[in-house]
Amino acid sequence: MSCVEHFGYYDGMEDFPEHRHTSCELLYLHEGETSIICGEKEFEIKSGMLYIIPSCVAHRTMIKSRDVYRRTLIFLNPWTYSRSYYSEPIYNLLMGFSVNEPIAVLDDFGCVDLLDKIRRELSADNLLSEDIIVSAVTEILAGIIRKANYIKNRSQSPGKLVYDVQRYIQENCGSQIMISDIADRFYISKYYLTHIFKEQTGMSPRKFLTYTRLSKVYNLLHEPDLKISDISDICGFTSPSDMTRKFREQYGITPMQFRREINIKARKR
């Protein structure tokens, strides 16, 4: 499985309601103007800029220019990426430690060429393609860190226990796991797990599990051969109705409606 869960080029003119996902969102704006709203802060993005939204940060987009809005969008799984290459500054960036909000920079480090390299390798799926993808992603993330001067005065990432729990949830979210099961696996009480997880990440492990499943649903809805019921099973929901309810709460739209929008956009291309 690639660390890049989704890669797409878009030119539609839709705003998106507030939402969050466990994957990191990377967007390069080729042409147009938009804003990312995060809480009470607004981050303006113009042509030639790149932004990253760390894992689980609530945000929404608001298009400023209705004439043109061309962008490349990537969803990056921070845990899959970190298994291939681990750097504490990069991991802290992906997880939003200390700076739990979007970071936007002007591209002067060849981001467009790197995005094109990622696109080609995802399509080719050849020997060492994932290594090339990880290398290109690392260059992009390093460029963001350098441009934003991100490293200075940043706190340490959370302890190994929380990291291992996050990774376990990522790898097993398709199963009917419970928080008590996770606590038993790591030989701690579920109360201690909930306390330390929330202290270090800002959310409970149960909420993180839900966001992980919903992020997976979001990506699988782009696969036209998968039925809604199949996606519900793959992502560990108790039923399609349970998945639909939680997806609508998070994204303001049902999975079926979201898939219809994907199909409409595909036919327009």
C-alpha positions as CSV (number, residue, x, y, z in Angstrom):
1,M,0.0,0.0,0.0
2,S,1.4,3.4,-1.0
3,C,1.8,6.2,1.5
4,V,-0.1,8.3,-1.0
5,E,-3.7,7.2,-0.4
6,H,-5.1,9.6,-3.0
7,F,-3.7,11.7,-5.8
8,G,-5.9,13.8,-8.0
9,Y,-6.1,16.9,-10.3
10,Y,-9.2,19.0,-10.0
11,D,-10.7,22.1,-11.5
12,G,-14.2,22.1,-10.0
13,M,-15.6,25.1,-8.2
14,E,-17.0,23.6,-5.1
15,D,-16.5,24.7,-1.5
16,F,-16.2,22.0,1.1
17,P,-17.7,22.0,4.6
18,E,-15.7,21.7,7.7
19,H,-14.2,18.2,8.0
20,R,-11.1,16.3,9.2
21,H,-9.3,13.1,8.3
22,T,-6.4,11.1,9.7
23,S,-4.5,11.5,6.4
24,C,-2.5,14.7,5.8
25,E,-3.9,16.9,3.1
26,L,-1.4,18.4,0.6
27,L,-2.7,20.8,-2.0
28,Y,-0.8,22.6,-4.7
29,L,-2.8,25.5,-6.3
30,H,-1.8,25.8,-10.0
31,E,-4.2,28.6,-10.7
32,G,-6.9,30.5,-8.7
33,E,-7.3,31.7,-5.2
34,T,-8.8,30.1,-2.1
35,S,-8.8,30.2,1.7
36,I,-8.5,27.5,4.3
37,I,-10.6,28.2,7.4
38,C,-9.3,26.6,10.6
39,G,-11.2,27.7,13.7
40,E,-11.2,31.4,13.7
41,K,-8.1,31.6,11.4
42,E,-8.1,32.1,7.7
43,F,-5.1,31.1,5.5
44,E,-5.1,32.6,2.0
45,I,-3.7,30.4,-0.8
46,K,-2.8,31.9,-4.2
47,S,-1.4,30.4,-7.4
48,G,2.0,28.8,-7.0
49,M,1.4,28.0,-3.3
50,L,1.3,24.7,-1.5
51,Y,-0.3,23.9,1.8
52,I,-0.3,21.0,4.2
53,I,-3.0,20.2,6.7
54,P,-1.8,17.9,9.5
55,S,-3.7,14.8,10.5
56,C,-7.1,15.3,12.2
57,V,-7.1,19.1,11.9
58,A,-10.6,20.4,11.3
59,H,-10.8,22.7,8.3
60,R,-12.9,23.9,5.4
61,T,-12.2,25.5,2.1
62,M,-13.6,28.7,0.6
63,I,-13.0,29.6,-3.0
64,K,-12.0,33.2,-3.6
65,S,-11.8,33.2,-7.4
66,R,-14.7,31.7,-9.3
67,D,-13.1,32.0,-12.7
68,V,-10.5,29.3,-12.3
69,Y,-9.5,26.8,-9.5
70,R,-7.0,24.3,-10.7
71,R,-5.2,22.2,-8.0
72,T,-3.4,18.9,-7.3
73,L,-4.6,17.2,-4.2
74,I,-2.8,14.4,-2.2
75,F,-3.8,12.5,0.9
76,L,-0.7,11.2,2.6
77,N,-0.9,8.5,5.3
78,P,1.7,9.6,7.9
79,W,2.1,6.2,9.4
80,T,2.6,4.3,6.2
81,Y,5.1,7.1,5.1
82,S,6.9,7.0,8.5
83,R,7.5,3.2,8.2
84,S,9.5,3.9,5.0
85,Y,11.2,7.0,6.2
86,Y,11.2,8.5,9.7
87,S,12.3,12.0,10.6
88,E,11.1,13.6,13.8
89,P,10.6,17.1,12.3
90,I,8.7,15.7,9.4
91,Y,6.6,13.4,11.6
92,N,5.8,16.3,13.9
93,L,4.7,18.3,10.9
94,L,2.4,15.6,9.6
95,M,0.8,15.1,13.0
96,G,0.5,18.8,13.8
97,F,2.4,18.7,17.1
98,S,2.9,22.3,18.4
99,V,1.5,23.8,15.1
100,N,-1.9,22.2,14.9
101,E,-3.1,24.2,11.9
102,P,-2.5,24.5,8.1
103,I,0.9,25.6,6.8
104,A,1.1,27.4,3.5
105,V,4.3,28.2,1.5
106,L,5.2,29.6,-1.9
107,D,6.8,26.9,-4.1
108,D,10.3,27.7,-5.1
109,F,11.7,24.3,-4.6
110,G,10.4,22.4,-7.6
111,C,7.1,21.1,-6.1
112,V,5.4,20.8,-9.5
113,D,8.1,18.5,-10.9
114,L,8.0,16.4,-7.7
115,L,4.2,16.1,-7.9
116,D,4.5,14.9,-11.5
117,K,7.1,12.3,-10.5
118,I,4.7,11.0,-7.8
119,R,1.8,10.8,-10.4
120,R,4.0,8.9,-12.9
121,E,5.2,6.4,-10.3
122,L,1.7,5.8,-8.9
123,S,0.5,5.0,-12.5
124,A,3.5,2.9,-13.3
125,D,3.5,0.8,-10.1
126,N,6.9,-0.6,-11.0
127,L,9.8,-2.0,-9.0
128,L,10.9,0.7,-6.5
129,S,8.0,3.0,-7.4
130,E,7.1,3.4,-3.7
131,D,10.7,4.3,-2.9
132,I,10.7,7.0,-5.5
133,I,7.3,8.3,-4.2
134,V,8.6,8.4,-0.6
135,S,11.7,10.3,-1.8
136,A,9.6,12.8,-3.7
137,V,7.2,13.3,-0.8
138,T,10.2,13.8,1.5
139,E,11.6,16.5,-0.7
140,I,8.2,18.3,-0.7
141,L,7.9,18.1,3.1
142,A,11.5,19.2,3.6
143,G,10.7,22.2,1.3
144,I,7.7,23.1,3.4
145,I,9.7,22.9,6.6
146,R,12.5,25.0,5.3
147,K,10.2,27.6,3.8
148,A,8.0,27.9,7.0
149,N,11.0,27.8,9.3
150,Y,9.0,25.1,11.1
151,I,11.7,23.4,13.2
152,K,12.6,26.1,15.6
153,N,11.1,25.8,19.2
154,R,9.0,22.8,18.4
155,S,8.0,20.4,21.2
156,Q,8.9,16.7,21.0
157,S,6.5,14.2,19.4
158,P,4.4,12.0,21.7
159,G,5.9,9.0,23.4
160,K,6.3,5.6,21.7
161,L,3.2,4.2,23.3
162,V,0.8,6.7,21.6
163,Y,2.7,6.3,18.3
164,D,2.3,2.5,18.5
165,V,-1.4,2.8,19.3
166,Q,-2.0,5.2,16.4
167,R,-0.2,2.8,14.1
168,Y,-2.1,-0.2,15.4
169,I,-5.4,1.6,14.8
170,Q,-4.3,2.5,11.3
171,E,-3.5,-1.1,10.5
172,N,-6.5,-2.7,12.1
173,C,-9.3,-0.2,11.7
174,G,-11.1,-2.6,9.4
175,S,-11.6,-5.0,12.2
176,Q,-14.3,-4.7,15.0
177,I,-11.7,-3.5,17.5
178,M,-12.7,-1.8,20.8
179,I,-10.6,0.5,22.9
180,S,-10.5,-2.1,25.7
181,D,-9.0,-4.5,23.1
182,I,-6.3,-2.0,22.2
183,A,-5.5,-1.4,25.9
184,D,-5.2,-5.1,26.6
185,R,-2.8,-5.5,23.7
186,F,-0.5,-2.8,25.2
187,Y,-1.0,-4.1,28.8
188,I,-2.6,-0.9,30.1
189,S,-6.0,0.0,31.3
190,K,-8.4,1.6,28.8
191,Y,-8.7,4.6,31.2
192,Y,-5.0,5.2,31.2
193,L,-4.9,4.7,27.4
194,T,-7.7,7.3,26.9
195,H,-6.0,9.8,29.3
196,I,-2.5,9.6,27.8
197,F,-3.7,9.5,24.2
198,K,-5.9,12.5,24.6
199,E,-3.2,14.4,26.5
200,Q,-0.7,13.9,23.7
201,T,-2.9,14.1,20.6
202,G,-5.9,16.3,21.7
203,M,-8.5,13.6,21.0
204,S,-9.6,10.3,22.4
205,P,-8.5,7.0,20.8
206,R,-12.2,6.2,20.0
207,K,-12.5,9.5,18.0
208,F,-9.2,8.7,16.3
209,L,-10.5,5.3,15.3
210,T,-13.6,6.9,13.8
211,Y,-11.6,9.4,11.8
212,T,-9.3,6.7,10.6
213,R,-12.2,4.7,9.3
214,L,-13.8,7.7,7.7
215,S,-10.6,8.7,5.9
216,K,-10.5,5.2,4.5
217,V,-14.1,5.5,3.4
218,Y,-13.4,8.8,1.6
219,N,-10.6,7.2,-0.4
220,L,-12.4,4.0,-1.2
221,L,-15.4,5.9,-2.6
222,H,-13.2,6.8,-5.5
223,E,-13.1,3.0,-6.4
224,P,-16.2,2.6,-8.7
225,D,-16.3,-1.2,-8.4
226,L,-16.8,-1.2,-4.6
227,K,-20.3,-1.3,-3.3
228,I,-21.2,1.0,-0.4
229,S,-21.9,-2.1,1.8
230,D,-18.4,-3.5,0.8
231,I,-16.7,-0.3,1.9
232,S,-18.6,-0.4,5.2
233,D,-17.3,-3.9,5.9
234,I,-13.7,-3.1,4.8
235,C,-13.6,0.0,7.0
236,G,-14.9,-1.8,10.1
237,F,-18.3,-0.1,10.6
238,T,-21.1,-2.1,12.2
239,S,-23.4,-1.5,9.2
240,P,-23.7,0.7,6.1
241,S,-26.2,2.9,7.9
242,D,-23.7,3.5,10.8
243,M,-21.1,4.4,8.2
244,T,-23.5,6.8,6.4
245,R,-24.5,8.5,9.6
246,K,-20.9,9.1,10.7
247,F,-19.7,10.1,7.2
248,R,-22.5,12.7,6.9
249,E,-21.7,14.1,10.4
250,Q,-18.1,14.5,9.3
251,Y,-18.4,15.7,5.7
252,G,-21.9,17.1,5.5
253,I,-22.9,14.6,2.7
254,T,-23.7,10.9,2.5
255,P,-21.3,8.4,0.9
256,M,-23.8,7.8,-2.0
257,Q,-24.1,11.6,-2.7
258,F,-20.3,12.0,-2.5
259,R,-19.8,9.1,-5.0
260,R,-22.4,10.7,-7.4
261,E,-20.4,13.9,-7.3
262,I,-17.2,12.0,-8.1
263,N,-18.9,10.4,-11.1
264,I,-20.2,13.7,-12.3
265,K,-16.8,15.3,-12.2
266,A,-15.2,12.3,-14.0
267,R,-17.7,12.6,-16.9
268,K,-17.0,16.3,-17.3
269,R,-13.3,15.7,-17.8
